[in-house]
Amino acid sequence: MAFLMIPADYEETASRIVPICIRTEDDRGNRIADGWIQGVVRVAGNIRQLARIVLFDEWRSSELADETLQELWAAHGEDVGNRPHSRVYAHAKWKALDKRAGSARARKGMESELLEHILASLRDPHNWGSEVECREFIIRLQERLSELGLEDVNRALRSAMFDEGELKITPRPGESRNTASQRFWRQLRRTARLL
């Protein structure tokens, strides 16, 4: 596995700059396009600043830069575009924000505690009024899902609450698990707002 140190002439004793170390090959051993690598080199100072300000640790610059480089390479391959350094910086910025929040879903506010709250209320009924209110909400939610023809969402919700206790979202043909999960939560949120 080949690595690149930024700056290339870094010496630990002579420099106060935090070095950035990135892999120049992907996990399969393929050489990453030079445009992406040069993009990282060009915005290395900005990546250090992101790590310092957003992640509160400038020494996480290598982690941020390497993950950004690997993800851009995996997503776009040789298509570096006209301004790869801008794409690298933009991706690194969102990556840093995701890391600070815990995940991209958490940053976007998509982490839903609704199901966990419902399951906890049903399993440990410490407040009968809350349990009755929760059950009524679930019944109305299931009825509304049926009215809207969202039987797959209704089935997954029912399965999670009453059968296995685990949310199992089944992707449609040709759909990834991530897309199916996003679709499920989007449809559930929209339906809950209609109540």
mmCIF file of the C-alpha atoms, coordinates in Angstrom:
data_MODEL
# 
_entry.id   MODEL 
# 
loop_
_atom_site.group_PDB 
_atom_site.id 
_atom_site.type_symbol 
_atom_site.label_atom_id 
_atom_site.label_alt_id 
_atom_site.label_comp_id 
_atom_site.label_asym_id 
_atom_site.label_entity_id 
_atom_site.label_seq_id 
_atom_site.pdbx_PDB_ins_code 
_atom_site.Cartn_x 
_atom_site.Cartn_y 
_atom_site.Cartn_z 
_atom_site.occupancy 
_atom_site.B_iso_or_equiv 
_atom_site.pdbx_formal_charge 
_atom_site.auth_seq_id 
_atom_site.auth_comp_id 
_atom_site.auth_asym_id 
_atom_site.auth_atom_id 
_atom_site.pdbx_PDB_model_num 
ATOM 1   C CA . MET A 1 1   ? 0.000   0.000  0.000   1.00 0.00 ? 1   MET A CA 1 
ATOM 2   C CA . ALA A 1 2   ? 1.458   3.357  -1.046  1.00 0.00 ? 2   ALA A CA 1 
ATOM 3   C CA . PHE A 1 3   ? 1.155   6.457  1.116   1.00 0.00 ? 3   PHE A CA 1 
ATOM 4   C CA . LEU A 1 4   ? 1.742   10.160 0.601   1.00 0.00 ? 4   LEU A CA 1 
ATOM 5   C CA . MET A 1 5   ? 2.808   12.557 3.355   1.00 0.00 ? 5   MET A CA 1 
ATOM 6   C CA . ILE A 1 6   ? 1.650   16.177 3.125   1.00 0.00 ? 6   ILE A CA 1 
ATOM 7   C CA . PRO A 1 7   ? 3.823   18.202 3.206   1.00 0.00 ? 7   PRO A CA 1 
ATOM 8   C CA . ALA A 1 8   ? 6.207   15.928 1.323   1.00 0.00 ? 8   ALA A CA 1 
ATOM 9   C CA . ASP A 1 9   ? 9.266   17.402 3.083   1.00 0.00 ? 9   ASP A CA 1 
ATOM 10  C CA . TYR A 1 10  ? 7.798   17.020 6.576   1.00 0.00 ? 10  TYR A CA 1 
ATOM 11  C CA . GLU A 1 11  ? 10.289  16.564 9.396   1.00 0.00 ? 11  GLU A CA 1 
ATOM 12  C CA . GLU A 1 12  ? 8.897   15.967 12.862  1.00 0.00 ? 12  GLU A CA 1 
ATOM 13  C CA . THR A 1 13  ? 11.494  18.011 14.702  1.00 0.00 ? 13  THR A CA 1 
ATOM 14  C CA . ALA A 1 14  ? 11.559  21.012 12.357  1.00 0.00 ? 14  ALA A CA 1 
ATOM 15  C CA . SER A 1 15  ? 7.872   21.544 11.659  1.00 0.00 ? 15  SER A CA 1 
ATOM 16  C CA . ARG A 1 16  ? 4.879   22.705 13.671  1.00 0.00 ? 16  ARG A CA 1 
ATOM 17  C CA . ILE A 1 17  ? 2.516   21.695 10.849  1.00 0.00 ? 17  ILE A CA 1 
ATOM 18  C CA . VAL A 1 18  ? 0.385   18.636 11.507  1.00 0.00 ? 18  VAL A CA 1 
ATOM 19  C CA . PRO A 1 19  ? 1.230   16.125 8.758   1.00 0.00 ? 19  PRO A CA 1 
ATOM 20  C CA . ILE A 1 20  ? -1.479  14.533 6.643   1.00 0.00 ? 20  ILE A CA 1 
ATOM 21  C CA . CYS A 1 21  ? -0.913  10.972 5.505   1.00 0.00 ? 21  CYS A CA 1 
ATOM 22  C CA . ILE A 1 22  ? -3.168  9.576  2.762   1.00 0.00 ? 22  ILE A CA 1 
ATOM 23  C CA . ARG A 1 23  ? -3.301  6.314  0.857   1.00 0.00 ? 23  ARG A CA 1 
ATOM 24  C CA . THR A 1 24  ? -2.666  6.645  -2.862  1.00 0.00 ? 24  THR A CA 1 
ATOM 25  C CA . GLU A 1 25  ? -4.312  3.292  -3.591  1.00 0.00 ? 25  GLU A CA 1 
ATOM 26  C CA . ASP A 1 26  ? -7.793  2.031  -2.865  1.00 0.00 ? 26  ASP A CA 1 
ATOM 27  C CA . ASP A 1 27  ? -8.545  -1.155 -0.915  1.00 0.00 ? 27  ASP A CA 1 
ATOM 28  C CA . ARG A 1 28  ? -8.200  -3.231 -4.106  1.00 0.00 ? 28  ARG A CA 1 
ATOM 29  C CA . GLY A 1 29  ? -4.723  -1.870 -4.826  1.00 0.00 ? 29  GLY A CA 1 
ATOM 30  C CA . ASN A 1 30  ? -5.797  0.414  -7.689  1.00 0.00 ? 30  ASN A CA 1 
ATOM 31  C CA . ARG A 1 31  ? -3.901  3.693  -7.999  1.00 0.00 ? 31  ARG A CA 1 
ATOM 32  C CA . ILE A 1 32  ? -6.137  6.682  -7.207  1.00 0.00 ? 32  ILE A CA 1 
ATOM 33  C CA . ALA A 1 33  ? -6.298  9.337  -9.941  1.00 0.00 ? 33  ALA A CA 1 
ATOM 34  C CA . ASP A 1 34  ? -3.643  12.019 -9.506  1.00 0.00 ? 34  ASP A CA 1 
ATOM 35  C CA . GLY A 1 35  ? -6.284  14.746 -9.805  1.00 0.00 ? 35  GLY A CA 1 
ATOM 36  C CA . TRP A 1 36  ? -7.893  13.614 -6.542  1.00 0.00 ? 36  TRP A CA 1 
ATOM 37  C CA . ILE A 1 37  ? -4.541  13.343 -4.799  1.00 0.00 ? 37  ILE A CA 1 
ATOM 38  C CA . GLN A 1 38  ? -3.485  16.809 -5.990  1.00 0.00 ? 38  GLN A CA 1 
ATOM 39  C CA . GLY A 1 39  ? -6.858  18.123 -4.851  1.00 0.00 ? 39  GLY A CA 1 
ATOM 40  C CA . VAL A 1 40  ? -6.126  16.874 -1.322  1.00 0.00 ? 40  VAL A CA 1 
ATOM 41  C CA . VAL A 1 41  ? -2.627  18.394 -1.452  1.00 0.00 ? 41  VAL A CA 1 
ATOM 42  C CA . ARG A 1 42  ? -4.042  21.744 -2.557  1.00 0.00 ? 42  ARG A CA 1 
ATOM 43  C CA . VAL A 1 43  ? -6.598  21.966 0.283   1.00 0.00 ? 43  VAL A CA 1 
ATOM 44  C CA . ALA A 1 44  ? -4.503  20.273 2.993   1.00 0.00 ? 44  ALA A CA 1 
ATOM 45  C CA . GLY A 1 45  ? -4.449  23.470 5.073   1.00 0.00 ? 45  GLY A CA 1 
ATOM 46  C CA . ASN A 1 46  ? -8.223  23.747 4.852   1.00 0.00 ? 46  ASN A CA 1 
ATOM 47  C CA . ILE A 1 47  ? -8.608  20.098 5.909   1.00 0.00 ? 47  ILE A CA 1 
ATOM 48  C CA . ARG A 1 48  ? -6.381  20.742 8.935   1.00 0.00 ? 48  ARG A CA 1 
ATOM 49  C CA . GLN A 1 49  ? -8.561  23.730 9.785   1.00 0.00 ? 49  GLN A CA 1 
ATOM 50  C CA . LEU A 1 50  ? -11.744 21.626 9.466   1.00 0.00 ? 50  LEU A CA 1 
ATOM 51  C CA . ALA A 1 51  ? -10.281 18.981 11.764  1.00 0.00 ? 51  ALA A CA 1 
ATOM 52  C CA . ARG A 1 52  ? -9.272  21.634 14.285  1.00 0.00 ? 52  ARG A CA 1 
ATOM 53  C CA . ILE A 1 53  ? -12.522 23.647 14.246  1.00 0.00 ? 53  ILE A CA 1 
ATOM 54  C CA . VAL A 1 54  ? -15.169 20.996 13.562  1.00 0.00 ? 54  VAL A CA 1 
ATOM 55  C CA . LEU A 1 55  ? -13.624 17.881 15.119  1.00 0.00 ? 55  LEU A CA 1 
ATOM 56  C CA . PHE A 1 56  ? -11.638 19.781 17.780  1.00 0.00 ? 56  PHE A CA 1 
ATOM 57  C CA . ASP A 1 57  ? -8.517  17.763 16.955  1.00 0.00 ? 57  ASP A CA 1 
ATOM 58  C CA . GLU A 1 58  ? -6.143  18.796 14.191  1.00 0.00 ? 58  GLU A CA 1 
ATOM 59  C CA . TRP A 1 59  ? -4.449  15.398 14.407  1.00 0.00 ? 59  TRP A CA 1 
ATOM 60  C CA . ARG A 1 60  ? -7.576  13.865 12.822  1.00 0.00 ? 60  ARG A CA 1 
ATOM 61  C CA . SER A 1 61  ? -6.657  15.612 9.544   1.00 0.00 ? 61  SER A CA 1 
ATOM 62  C CA . SER A 1 62  ? -5.237  12.415 8.052   1.00 0.00 ? 62  SER A CA 1 
ATOM 63  C CA . GLU A 1 63  ? -8.379  10.459 8.906   1.00 0.00 ? 63  GLU A CA 1 
ATOM 64  C CA . LEU A 1 64  ? -10.567 13.146 7.343   1.00 0.00 ? 64  LEU A CA 1 
ATOM 65  C CA . ALA A 1 65  ? -8.424  13.545 4.225   1.00 0.00 ? 65  ALA A CA 1 
ATOM 66  C CA . ASP A 1 66  ? -7.973  9.822  3.595   1.00 0.00 ? 66  ASP A CA 1 
ATOM 67  C CA . GLU A 1 67  ? -11.658 8.950  4.031   1.00 0.00 ? 67  GLU A CA 1 
ATOM 68  C CA . THR A 1 68  ? -12.609 11.867 1.764   1.00 0.00 ? 68  THR A CA 1 
ATOM 69  C CA . LEU A 1 69  ? -10.128 10.763 -0.898  1.00 0.00 ? 69  LEU A CA 1 
ATOM 70  C CA . GLN A 1 70  ? -11.231 7.123  -0.782  1.00 0.00 ? 70  GLN A CA 1 
ATOM 71  C CA . GLU A 1 71  ? -14.946 8.010  -0.951  1.00 0.00 ? 71  GLU A CA 1 
ATOM 72  C CA . LEU A 1 72  ? -14.513 10.438 -3.851  1.00 0.00 ? 72  LEU A CA 1 
ATOM 73  C CA . TRP A 1 73  ? -12.435 7.878  -5.738  1.00 0.00 ? 73  TRP A CA 1 
ATOM 74  C CA . ALA A 1 74  ? -15.037 5.148  -5.098  1.00 0.00 ? 74  ALA A CA 1 
ATOM 75  C CA . ALA A 1 75  ? -17.894 7.414  -6.189  1.00 0.00 ? 75  ALA A CA 1 
ATOM 76  C CA . HIS A 1 76  ? -16.343 9.207  -9.174  1.00 0.00 ? 76  HIS A CA 1 
ATOM 77  C CA . GLY A 1 77  ? -13.264 7.249  -10.233 1.00 0.00 ? 77  GLY A CA 1 
ATOM 78  C CA . GLU A 1 78  ? -11.218 9.020  -12.912 1.00 0.00 ? 78  GLU A CA 1 
ATOM 79  C CA . ASP A 1 79  ? -13.842 11.770 -13.306 1.00 0.00 ? 79  ASP A CA 1 
ATOM 80  C CA . VAL A 1 80  ? -12.106 14.439 -11.207 1.00 0.00 ? 80  VAL A CA 1 
ATOM 81  C CA . GLY A 1 81  ? -13.844 17.361 -12.914 1.00 0.00 ? 81  GLY A CA 1 
ATOM 82  C CA . ASN A 1 82  ? -12.432 20.840 -13.472 1.00 0.00 ? 82  ASN A CA 1 
ATOM 83  C CA . ARG A 1 83  ? -11.852 21.700 -9.817  1.00 0.00 ? 83  ARG A CA 1 
ATOM 84  C CA . PRO A 1 84  ? -11.084 18.530 -7.865  1.00 0.00 ? 84  PRO A CA 1 
ATOM 85  C CA . HIS A 1 85  ? -9.754  20.536 -4.932  1.00 0.00 ? 85  HIS A CA 1 
ATOM 86  C CA . SER A 1 86  ? -13.173 22.173 -4.495  1.00 0.00 ? 86  SER A CA 1 
ATOM 87  C CA . ARG A 1 87  ? -14.876 18.783 -4.554  1.00 0.00 ? 87  ARG A CA 1 
ATOM 88  C CA . VAL A 1 88  ? -12.355 17.445 -2.031  1.00 0.00 ? 88  VAL A CA 1 
ATOM 89  C CA . TYR A 1 89  ? -12.907 20.375 0.332   1.00 0.00 ? 89  TYR A CA 1 
ATOM 90  C CA . ALA A 1 90  ? -16.708 20.233 0.065   1.00 0.00 ? 90  ALA A CA 1 
ATOM 91  C CA . HIS A 1 91  ? -16.739 16.487 0.736   1.00 0.00 ? 91  HIS A CA 1 
ATOM 92  C CA . ALA A 1 92  ? -14.296 16.867 3.650   1.00 0.00 ? 92  ALA A CA 1 
ATOM 93  C CA . LYS A 1 93  ? -16.475 19.589 5.179   1.00 0.00 ? 93  LYS A CA 1 
ATOM 94  C CA . TRP A 1 94  ? -19.579 17.383 5.134   1.00 0.00 ? 94  TRP A CA 1 
ATOM 95  C CA . LYS A 1 95  ? -17.517 14.417 6.334   1.00 0.00 ? 95  LYS A CA 1 
ATOM 96  C CA . ALA A 1 96  ? -16.273 16.444 9.322   1.00 0.00 ? 96  ALA A CA 1 
ATOM 97  C CA . LEU A 1 97  ? -19.804 17.569 10.184  1.00 0.00 ? 97  LEU A CA 1 
ATOM 98  C CA . ASP A 1 98  ? -21.018 13.957 9.918   1.00 0.00 ? 98  ASP A CA 1 
ATOM 99  C CA . LYS A 1 99  ? -18.238 12.789 12.222  1.00 0.00 ? 99  LYS A CA 1 
ATOM 100 C CA . ARG A 1 100 ? -19.036 15.459 14.797  1.00 0.00 ? 100 ARG A CA 1 
ATOM 101 C CA . ALA A 1 101 ? -22.750 14.541 14.771  1.00 0.00 ? 101 ALA A CA 1 
ATOM 102 C CA . GLY A 1 102 ? -22.058 10.790 14.823  1.00 0.00 ? 102 GLY A CA 1 
ATOM 103 C CA . SER A 1 103 ? -23.357 10.038 11.324  1.00 0.00 ? 103 SER A CA 1 
ATOM 104 C CA . ALA A 1 104 ? -24.841 11.697 8.264   1.00 0.00 ? 104 ALA A CA 1 
ATOM 105 C CA . ARG A 1 105 ? -28.321 10.626 9.367   1.00 0.00 ? 105 ARG A CA 1 
ATOM 106 C CA . ALA A 1 106 ? -27.826 12.182 12.789  1.00 0.00 ? 106 ALA A CA 1 
ATOM 107 C CA . ARG A 1 107 ? -26.522 15.414 11.228  1.00 0.00 ? 107 ARG A CA 1 
ATOM 108 C CA . LYS A 1 108 ? -29.560 15.616 8.968   1.00 0.00 ? 108 LYS A CA 1 
ATOM 109 C CA . GLY A 1 109 ? -31.900 14.956 11.878  1.00 0.00 ? 109 GLY A CA 1 
ATOM 110 C CA . MET A 1 110 ? -33.086 11.712 10.330  1.00 0.00 ? 110 MET A CA 1 
ATOM 111 C CA . GLU A 1 111 ? -32.320 9.579  13.363  1.00 0.00 ? 111 GLU A CA 1 
ATOM 112 C CA . SER A 1 112 ? -35.763 8.772  14.588  1.00 0.00 ? 112 SER A CA 1 
ATOM 113 C CA . GLU A 1 113 ? -36.355 7.714  18.130  1.00 0.00 ? 113 GLU A CA 1 
ATOM 114 C CA . LEU A 1 114 ? -40.052 7.166  17.494  1.00 0.00 ? 114 LEU A CA 1 
ATOM 115 C CA . LEU A 1 115 ? -39.799 3.407  17.108  1.00 0.00 ? 115 LEU A CA 1 
ATOM 116 C CA . GLU A 1 116 ? -37.489 2.996  20.102  1.00 0.00 ? 116 GLU A CA 1 
ATOM 117 C CA . HIS A 1 117 ? -39.838 5.117  22.209  1.00 0.00 ? 117 HIS A CA 1 
ATOM 118 C CA . ILE A 1 118 ? -42.852 3.104  21.121  1.00 0.00 ? 118 ILE A CA 1 
ATOM 119 C CA . LEU A 1 119 ? -41.134 -0.208 21.787  1.00 0.00 ? 119 LEU A CA 1 
ATOM 120 C CA . ALA A 1 120 ? -39.906 0.932  25.193  1.00 0.00 ? 120 ALA A CA 1 
ATOM 121 C CA . SER A 1 121 ? -43.381 2.159  26.125  1.00 0.00 ? 121 SER A CA 1 
ATOM 122 C CA . LEU A 1 122 ? -44.997 -1.110 25.102  1.00 0.00 ? 122 LEU A CA 1 
ATOM 123 C CA . ARG A 1 123 ? -42.442 -3.337 26.824  1.00 0.00 ? 123 ARG A CA 1 
ATOM 124 C CA . ASP A 1 124 ? -42.219 -1.412 30.094  1.00 0.00 ? 124 ASP A CA 1 
ATOM 125 C CA . PRO A 1 125 ? -45.569 0.267  30.754  1.00 0.00 ? 125 PRO A CA 1 
ATOM 126 C CA . HIS A 1 126 ? -44.570 2.498  33.627  1.00 0.00 ? 126 HIS A CA 1 
ATOM 127 C CA . ASN A 1 127 ? -47.090 5.157  32.622  1.00 0.00 ? 127 ASN A CA 1 
ATOM 128 C CA . TRP A 1 128 ? -50.495 3.753  31.640  1.00 0.00 ? 128 TRP A CA 1 
ATOM 129 C CA . GLY A 1 129 ? -51.718 7.049  30.203  1.00 0.00 ? 129 GLY A CA 1 
ATOM 130 C CA . SER A 1 130 ? -48.672 7.269  27.987  1.00 0.00 ? 130 SER A CA 1 
ATOM 131 C CA . GLU A 1 131 ? -49.072 3.642  26.915  1.00 0.00 ? 131 GLU A CA 1 
ATOM 132 C CA . VAL A 1 132 ? -52.723 4.140  25.938  1.00 0.00 ? 132 VAL A CA 1 
ATOM 133 C CA . GLU A 1 133 ? -51.841 7.313  24.055  1.00 0.00 ? 133 GLU A CA 1 
ATOM 134 C CA . CYS A 1 134 ? -48.999 5.498  22.279  1.00 0.00 ? 134 CYS A CA 1 
ATOM 135 C CA . ARG A 1 135 ? -51.230 2.569  21.298  1.00 0.00 ? 135 ARG A CA 1 
ATOM 136 C CA . GLU A 1 136 ? -53.870 4.927  19.944  1.00 0.00 ? 136 GLU A CA 1 
ATOM 137 C CA . PHE A 1 137 ? -51.211 6.733  17.937  1.00 0.00 ? 137 PHE A CA 1 
ATOM 138 C CA . ILE A 1 138 ? -49.943 3.438  16.506  1.00 0.00 ? 138 ILE A CA 1 
ATOM 139 C CA . ILE A 1 139 ? -53.457 2.319  15.579  1.00 0.00 ? 139 ILE A CA 1 
ATOM 140 C CA . ARG A 1 140 ? -54.133 5.648  13.814  1.00 0.00 ? 140 ARG A CA 1 
ATOM 141 C CA . LEU A 1 141 ? -50.712 5.465  12.123  1.00 0.00 ? 141 LEU A CA 1 
ATOM 142 C CA . GLN A 1 142 ? -51.354 1.918  10.868  1.00 0.00 ? 142 GLN A CA 1 
ATOM 143 C CA . GLU A 1 143 ? -54.822 2.857  9.610   1.00 0.00 ? 143 GLU A CA 1 
ATOM 144 C CA . ARG A 1 144 ? -53.420 5.876  7.770   1.00 0.00 ? 144 ARG A CA 1 
ATOM 145 C CA . LEU A 1 145 ? -50.608 3.773  6.242   1.00 0.00 ? 145 LEU A CA 1 
ATOM 146 C CA . SER A 1 146 ? -53.256 1.332  4.953   1.00 0.00 ? 146 SER A CA 1 
ATOM 147 C CA . GLU A 1 147 ? -55.367 4.180  3.541   1.00 0.00 ? 147 GLU A CA 1 
ATOM 148 C CA . LEU A 1 148 ? -52.338 5.513  1.672   1.00 0.00 ? 148 LEU A CA 1 
ATOM 149 C CA . GLY A 1 149 ? -51.507 2.055  0.294   1.00 0.00 ? 149 GLY A CA 1 
ATOM 150 C CA . LEU A 1 150 ? -48.181 1.840  2.140   1.00 0.00 ? 150 LEU A CA 1 
ATOM 151 C CA . GLU A 1 151 ? -48.570 -1.782 3.168   1.00 0.00 ? 151 GLU A CA 1 
ATOM 152 C CA . ASP A 1 152 ? -44.813 -2.497 3.031   1.00 0.00 ? 152 ASP A CA 1 
ATOM 153 C CA . VAL A 1 153 ? -44.184 0.283  5.584   1.00 0.00 ? 153 VAL A CA 1 
ATOM 154 C CA . ASN A 1 154 ? -47.110 -0.919 7.700   1.00 0.00 ? 154 ASN A CA 1 
ATOM 155 C CA . ARG A 1 155 ? -45.857 -4.511 7.590   1.00 0.00 ? 155 ARG A CA 1 
ATOM 156 C CA . ALA A 1 156 ? -42.310 -3.503 8.644   1.00 0.00 ? 156 ALA A CA 1 
ATOM 157 C CA . LEU A 1 157 ? -43.645 -1.353 11.497  1.00 0.00 ? 157 LEU A CA 1 
ATOM 158 C CA . ARG A 1 158 ? -46.006 -4.084 12.707  1.00 0.00 ? 158 ARG A CA 1 
ATOM 159 C CA . SER A 1 159 ? -43.221 -6.669 12.532  1.00 0.00 ? 159 SER A CA 1 
ATOM 160 C CA . ALA A 1 160 ? -40.864 -4.481 14.555  1.00 0.00 ? 160 ALA A CA 1 
ATOM 161 C CA . MET A 1 161 ? -43.405 -3.728 17.232  1.00 0.00 ? 161 MET A CA 1 
ATOM 162 C CA . PHE A 1 162 ? -45.234 -6.999 17.697  1.00 0.00 ? 162 PHE A CA 1 
ATOM 163 C CA . ASP A 1 163 ? -43.276 -9.874 16.178  1.00 0.00 ? 163 ASP A CA 1 
ATOM 164 C CA . GLU A 1 164 ? -39.478 -9.832 16.217  1.00 0.00 ? 164 GLU A CA 1 
ATOM 165 C CA . GLY A 1 165 ? -38.948 -6.481 17.919  1.00 0.00 ? 165 GLY A CA 1 
ATOM 166 C CA . GLU A 1 166 ? -36.488 -5.663 15.139  1.00 0.00 ? 166 GLU A CA 1 
ATOM 167 C CA . LEU A 1 167 ? -37.122 -3.386 12.204  1.00 0.00 ? 167 LEU A CA 1 
ATOM 168 C CA . LYS A 1 168 ? -36.763 -5.344 8.949   1.00 0.00 ? 168 LYS A CA 1 
ATOM 169 C CA . ILE A 1 169 ? -37.131 -3.189 5.875   1.00 0.00 ? 169 ILE A CA 1 
ATOM 170 C CA . THR A 1 170 ? -37.365 -5.196 2.667   1.00 0.00 ? 170 THR A CA 1 
ATOM 171 C CA . PRO A 1 171 ? -35.919 -3.456 -0.395  1.00 0.00 ? 171 PRO A CA 1 
ATOM 172 C CA . ARG A 1 172 ? -37.958 -3.432 -3.586  1.00 0.00 ? 172 ARG A CA 1 
ATOM 173 C CA . PRO A 1 173 ? -36.435 -5.168 -6.650  1.00 0.00 ? 173 PRO A CA 1 
ATOM 174 C CA . GLY A 1 174 ? -33.381 -3.211 -7.791  1.00 0.00 ? 174 GLY A CA 1 
ATOM 175 C CA . GLU A 1 175 ? -33.371 -1.045 -4.635  1.00 0.00 ? 175 GLU A CA 1 
ATOM 176 C CA . SER A 1 176 ? -30.449 -0.878 -2.185  1.00 0.00 ? 176 SER A CA 1 
ATOM 177 C CA . ARG A 1 177 ? -30.969 -1.409 1.550   1.00 0.00 ? 177 ARG A CA 1 
ATOM 178 C CA . ASN A 1 178 ? -30.001 2.206  2.205   1.00 0.00 ? 178 ASN A CA 1 
ATOM 179 C CA . THR A 1 179 ? -32.551 3.505  -0.309  1.00 0.00 ? 179 THR A CA 1 
ATOM 180 C CA . ALA A 1 180 ? -35.219 1.203  1.144   1.00 0.00 ? 180 ALA A CA 1 
ATOM 181 C CA . SER A 1 181 ? -34.443 2.469  4.651   1.00 0.00 ? 181 SER A CA 1 
ATOM 182 C CA . GLN A 1 182 ? -34.603 6.100  3.532   1.00 0.00 ? 182 GLN A CA 1 
ATOM 183 C CA . ARG A 1 183 ? -37.909 5.440  1.753   1.00 0.00 ? 183 ARG A CA 1 
ATOM 184 C CA . PHE A 1 184 ? -39.365 3.720  4.831   1.00 0.00 ? 184 PHE A CA 1 
ATOM 185 C CA . TRP A 1 185 ? -38.475 6.555  7.251   1.00 0.00 ? 185 TRP A CA 1 
ATOM 186 C CA . ARG A 1 186 ? -39.553 9.263  4.793   1.00 0.00 ? 186 ARG A CA 1 
ATOM 187 C CA . GLN A 1 187 ? -42.962 7.618  4.265   1.00 0.00 ? 187 GLN A CA 1 
ATOM 188 C CA . LEU A 1 188 ? -43.400 7.000  7.994   1.00 0.00 ? 188 LEU A CA 1 
ATOM 189 C CA . ARG A 1 189 ? -42.573 10.640 8.858   1.00 0.00 ? 189 ARG A CA 1 
ATOM 190 C CA . ARG A 1 190 ? -44.902 11.972 6.160   1.00 0.00 ? 190 ARG A CA 1 
ATOM 191 C CA . THR A 1 191 ? -47.747 9.753  7.333   1.00 0.00 ? 191 THR A CA 1 
ATOM 192 C CA . ALA A 1 192 ? -47.210 10.692 10.998  1.00 0.00 ? 192 ALA A CA 1 
ATOM 193 C CA . ARG A 1 193 ? -47.408 14.379 10.044  1.00 0.00 ? 193 ARG A CA 1 
ATOM 194 C CA . LEU A 1 194 ? -50.822 13.750 8.469   1.00 0.00 ? 194 LEU A CA 1 
ATOM 195 C CA . LEU A 1 195 ? -52.293 12.530 11.765  1.00 0.00 ? 195 LEU A CA 1 
# 
